[in-house]
Amino acid sequence: MINSLSDALEERGYTTLTPVQEAVTAPGLEGADLLVSAQTGSGKTVGFGLAIGSTLLGEDNLFGPAASPLALVVAPTRELAFQVMRELGWLYAKAGGRVVSCVGGMDMRDERRALERGAHIVVGTPGRLRDHIQRGSLDMGSLRAVVLDEADEMLDLGFREDLEFMLGEAPTGRRTLLFSATVPPMIATLAQHYQRDAIRVDTKSGGSQHADIAYQALNVAPQDVENAVINVLRYHEAPNAIVFANTRATVNRLTARFANRGFQVVSLSGELSQTERSHALQAMRDGRARVCVATDVAARGIDLPNLDLVIHAELPSNAEGLLHRSGRTGRAGRKGISALIVPSRATKRAERLLKTARVNAEWIAAPTAEEIRARDEERLLSDPTWAEEISDSEAAFAERLLASRDPRAIAAAYLRLYRTQHSAPEELSPAGARPTPKERTPFGDSAWVALSVGRKQGAEPRWLLPLLCRTGGLDRDAVGAIRMQEDETSVEISAAALPAFLEGLGPDGVIEKGIAVRRIDGPHGSAAATSPRETAEERPRDRKAPAPSAGDKPNPKIAMDVDRSSATAKPQKPPRRADAASKPPRDARPTKPAKFAAKSGRSVKAGKAGDASNTSKRFSPSSKPDRAKTRGSGPKRPSPASGKRGSR
């Protein structure tokens, strides 16, 4: 192995190589094309970095000045490309290697300037790399090695044409390494066309998948799926955990609920921009967030350090999805847990999924609230804080505390304080239990208050109710209906408990999180008058604009039904047929002369045929003439010789 690379491994803390790293760096494989089957998290990034070392450096320990790239690494996603760039960056740092990324979603001008300054290794996604090649900013003439990382994923995502284009543009004498979790026929065909006498390297064991991952299947009641996820998070208290869901809507709902329960949580879904995704992943790496809720596509290629727990809030659609999800943990020799939340109705489906994936899962019950509290006590007793040296100021206060309080009271207070820093566990129903409807009892005399949060602010009754009880000194029985609106929430409170509740809020009427409380008359408060639905219901049905008078709307057809002695009399509606509900009234169909008037009315003068705009647009029942009175009396059809049909 090249000295600069071995020094980098030693500085990084590597004492031994993983099986895939040993396999691809075997002495007989130097310079050969490789088709490697390696599962996610096996250390293959460092593996192919070591494998191409001799191809790029030769007998030297250091790179020369950066110019055209010597190696091209293609990854299916932005996150995986950034991960590969970071790994190769520290691996080739002592050799003076310059690694540049070209990925979709980033500024292409910055990437072009970086390529112009020179690079030894370029890492990118297929579409962006092809754009740079076609624009002439990425020179492929000096390439010595091309690596396709997770080639099966790239083919599944539809990048076959881009891969074939890049391999066709690369020099024929380059070295090609394909890394893939599986080798389907498409991968074999790609290797046959673009590799020279490739050597197959299979580092996957023939037994069960992911030997470093403990699979658990938790059978729960259908209504307790989300509660079970919370209990699993609380039971393990992993430094980093990822929760998988199948849709963006589920991701958003779980993220909001976890945040309301006190978890430091971020989300990854297709609706996020690249900047938002980068910030979310950085928060997980920095420890500012401990839970990431993501969809399968959004989580492809991400690498989170110390990720010990993967939870499948919803079952994946196939075995490959299960393996890719679970492969986020148990990486590079670390142990991990993959927990499947299985509703009772999906047990058979989960069994088929595990069998297809060749995974042996332990079927267990979801952690109960009692088990979580017992686990909290064990964590508290094993906390390293107990072994820390006591300072003089701490010793003095401890003596004072022991003199004024009973030791049991001190211990109980410390336990309560510890539990307040963690989300309370959920009470779960038996796995086969169905939700029983609660009997509604009369609430009695009550009053309503409005809270200044609604659906837009992520408010939920499940956290508003404890908030009201805690800050307002209310019992749960004193709170009635909770009605959510967009920007406001109406809460029904027992009339007997309302005065003490309002008095406890103080003059500003603000409870925790800046939520303002005010007294209202009804469940909709001041918004009731402006509610579109209620306004429509309360509006009298007969509030219609009055029909125009004959003077406002001169029309000879209306004039037929107007009393000649009264110029201001309102037109009378013609009688309607009994079957008017099923077919338009006969009077609504204009007579033949009226139809001619509608077509040629634009040139008819007012006083004879009326305003043309009144006869050529629509016919209302209130303006239809009596057929018996108007037959043959309409305006005559203009002769073709006139050549005029009126003007707008």
TAHUCOR-V871310 format. One line per field, one symbol per residue. ss: DSSP state (A for helix, B for strand, O for the rest). psi: psi as a letter, one per 40 degrees, with the letter a starting at -180 (. if undefined). A space follows every 10 residues. Layout:
# TAHUCOR-V871310
ss = ???
psi = ???
This chain:
# TAHUCOR-V871310
ss = OOAAAAAAAA AAOOOOOOAA AAAAOOAAAO OOOBBBBOOO OOOAAAAAAA AOAAAAAOOO OOOOOOOOOO BBBBBOOAAA AAAAAAAAAA AOOOOOOOBB BBOOOOOAAA AAAAAAAOOO BBBBBAAAAA AAAAAOOOOO OOOOBBBBBO AAAAAAOOOA AAAAAAAAAO OOOOBBBBBB OOOOAAAAAA AAAAOOOOBB BBOOOOOOOO OOBBBBBBBB OAAAAAAAAA AAAAAAOOOB BBBBOOOAAA AAAAAAAAAA OOOOBBBBOO OOOAAAAAAA AAAAAAOOOO BBBBOOOOOO OOOOOOBBBB BBOOOOOOAA AAAAAAOOOO OOOOOBBBBB BBBAAAAAAA AAAAAAOOOO BBBBOOOOAA AAAAAAAAAA AOOAAAAOOO OAAAAAAAAA AAAAOOAAAA AAAAAAAAAA OOOOOOOOOO OOOOOOOOOO OOOOOBBBBB BOOOAAAOOO AAAAAAAAAA AAOOOAAABB BBBBOOOOBB BBBBAAAAAA AAAAAOOOOB OAAAOBBBBB OOOOAAAAAA OAAAAAAAOO OOOOOOOOOO OOOOOAAAAO OOOOOOOOOO OOOOOOOOOO OOOOOAAAOO OAAAAAAAAA AAAOOOOOOO OAAAAOOOOO AAAOOOAAAA OOOOOOOOOA AAOOOOOO
psi = ihdddddddd deehdiiidd dddeeideeh eiiihhhhih eefddddddd dedddddbei eiiaihbiid ihhhididdd dddddddddd dedeefihhi igiieihddd ddddddeiid hhhiiddddd ddddeeehhe deheihhhhf ddddddefed ddddddddei ideihhhhhi digidddddd dddeihfihh hhehiebiig dehhhhhhhi ideedddddd ddddddfidh ihhhididdd dddddddddd eeihiiihie eiiddddddd dddddeedie hhhiidddeh eihhifhehh hgdiiididd ddddddedif ifeiiihhhh hhideedddd ddddddefhh ihhiiihidd dddddddddd deheddeihh iddddddddd dddeihdddd ddddddddde eihhiihiii deiihhhhhh ihdahiiiih ifiaddefii ddeddddddd defiideehb ihhhadeihh hhihddeddd dddddidefh aiffhihihi dadeaeedde hddddddehi degihiiiid ddghhddddd ehhdeheeii iihiiiidfd ddiiideehi idddddddde edehiiddea hdddeecihi deehihddde heeiiihiid ddeheii.
